[in-house]
């Protein structure tokens, strides 16, 4: 798997009251959504360990 020459990647973070969006290259992540997913996974782990 070759990606060719590395390009400069600009990271930008946009925040407003509902979202925190991080974008770099062609990817965008909403931090709030990622946080919610992590909380759900933790909750599932706790249920399984009971």
C-alpha distances in whole Angstrom, upper triangle without the diagonal:
4,7,9,12,13,16,19,19,23,24,27,29,32,34,37,40,37,34,32,29,26,23,21,18,18,19,23,24,28,29,32,30,27,31,32,30,30,33,33,31,33,36,35,34,38,39,37,39,42
4,6,9,10,13,16,17,20,22,25,28,31,34,37,39,37,34,31,28,25,22,19,17,17,19,22,24,28,29,32,31,28,31,33,31,31,35,35,33,35,38,37,37,40,42,40,41,45
4,6,7,10,13,13,17,19,22,25,27,30,34,36,35,31,28,25,22,19,16,13,14,16,19,21,25,26,30,28,26,29,32,29,30,33,34,32,34,37,36,36,40,41,40,41,45
4,6,9,12,14,18,20,23,26,29,32,35,38,37,33,31,27,24,21,18,15,16,18,22,24,28,29,33,31,29,33,35,33,33,37,37,36,38,41,40,40,43,45,44,45,48
4,6,10,12,16,18,22,25,28,31,34,37,36,33,30,27,23,20,17,14,16,18,22,24,28,29,32,32,30,33,35,33,33,37,38,36,38,42,41,41,44,46,45,46,49
4,7,9,12,15,18,21,24,28,31,34,33,29,26,23,20,17,13,11,14,16,19,21,25,25,29,29,27,29,32,30,30,34,35,34,35,39,38,38,41,43,42,43,47
4,6,9,12,16,19,22,25,29,32,31,27,25,21,18,15,11,9,12,14,17,20,23,24,28,28,26,29,31,30,30,34,35,34,36,39,39,39,42,44,43,44,48
4,6,10,13,16,19,23,26,29,29,25,22,19,16,13,10,9,12,14,16,19,22,23,26,26,25,27,30,29,30,33,34,34,35,38,39,38,41,43,43,44,47
4,6,10,13,16,19,23,26,25,22,19,16,12,10,6,6,9,11,13,15,18,19,22,23,21,24,27,26,26,29,31,30,32,35,35,35,38,40,40,41,44
4,6,10,13,16,20,23,23,19,16,14,10,8,6,6,10,11,12,14,16,17,21,22,20,23,25,25,26,29,30,30,31,34,35,35,38,40,40,41,44
4,7,10,13,17,20,20,16,13,10,7,6,4,7,10,10,10,11,13,14,17,18,17,19,22,22,22,25,27,27,28,31,32,32,34,37,37,38,41
4,7,10,13,17,17,13,10,8,6,5,6,9,11,11,9,11,12,13,16,17,17,18,21,22,22,25,27,27,28,31,32,33,35,37,38,39,41
4,6,10,13,13,10,7,6,4,6,9,12,14,12,9,9,10,10,13,15,15,16,18,20,20,22,24,25,26,28,30,30,32,34,35,36,39
4,7,10,11,8,6,5,6,8,11,14,15,13,10,10,9,10,12,14,15,16,18,20,21,22,24,26,27,28,30,31,33,35,36,37,39
4,7,8,6,4,6,9,11,15,18,18,16,13,12,10,10,10,13,14,15,16,19,20,20,23,24,25,27,29,30,31,33,35,36,38
4,6,6,6,9,12,14,18,21,21,19,15,14,11,12,11,14,16,16,17,20,21,21,23,25,26,27,29,31,32,33,35,37,38
4,6,8,11,14,17,21,24,23,21,17,16,12,12,11,13,16,15,16,19,20,20,22,24,25,25,28,30,30,31,34,35,36
4,7,10,13,16,20,23,22,19,15,13,10,10,8,10,13,13,13,16,17,17,19,21,22,23,25,27,28,29,31,33,34
4,6,10,12,16,19,18,15,12,10,6,7,6,8,11,11,12,14,16,16,18,20,21,22,24,26,27,29,30,32,33
4,7,10,13,17,16,14,10,8,6,5,6,9,10,11,12,15,15,17,19,20,21,23,25,26,27,29,31,32,34
4,6,10,13,13,10,7,5,4,6,8,10,10,12,14,15,16,18,20,21,22,24,26,27,29,30,32,33,35
4,7,10,11,8,6,5,6,7,10,11,11,13,16,16,17,19,21,21,23,25,26,27,29,31,32,33,36
4,7,7,6,4,6,9,10,14,14,13,16,18,18,19,22,23,24,25,28,29,29,32,33,34,36,38
4,6,5,7,9,12,13,17,17,16,18,21,20,21,24,25,25,27,30,30,31,33,35,35,37,40
4,6,8,11,15,16,20,19,18,21,24,23,24,27,28,27,29,32,32,33,36,37,37,39,42
4,7,10,14,16,19,18,17,21,22,21,23,26,26,26,29,31,31,32,35,36,36,38,41
4,7,10,13,16,14,14,17,19,18,19,22,23,23,25,27,27,28,31,32,33,34,37
4,7,9,12,11,11,14,16,16,17,20,21,21,23,25,26,27,30,31,32,33,36
4,6,9,8,8,11,12,12,14,16,17,18,20,22,23,24,26,28,28,30,32
4,5,5,6,9,10,11,13,14,16,17,19,20,22,23,25,26,27,29,31
4,5,5,6,9,10,10,12,14,15,16,18,20,21,23,25,26,27,29
4,5,5,6,9,10,11,12,14,15,17,18,20,21,23,25,26,28
4,5,5,6,9,10,11,12,14,15,17,19,20,21,23,25,26
4,5,5,6,9,10,11,12,14,15,17,19,20,21,23,25
4,5,5,6,9,10,11,12,14,15,17,19,20,21,23
4,5,5,6,9,10,11,12,14,15,17,19,20,22
4,5,5,6,9,10,11,12,14,16,17,19,21
4,5,5,6,9,10,11,12,14,15,17,19
4,5,5,6,9,10,11,13,14,16,17
4,5,5,6,9,10,11,12,14,16
4,5,5,6,9,10,11,12,15
4,5,5,6,9,10,11,13
4,5,5,6,9,10,11
4,5,5,6,9,10
4,5,5,6,9
4,5,5,7
4,6,6
4,6
4
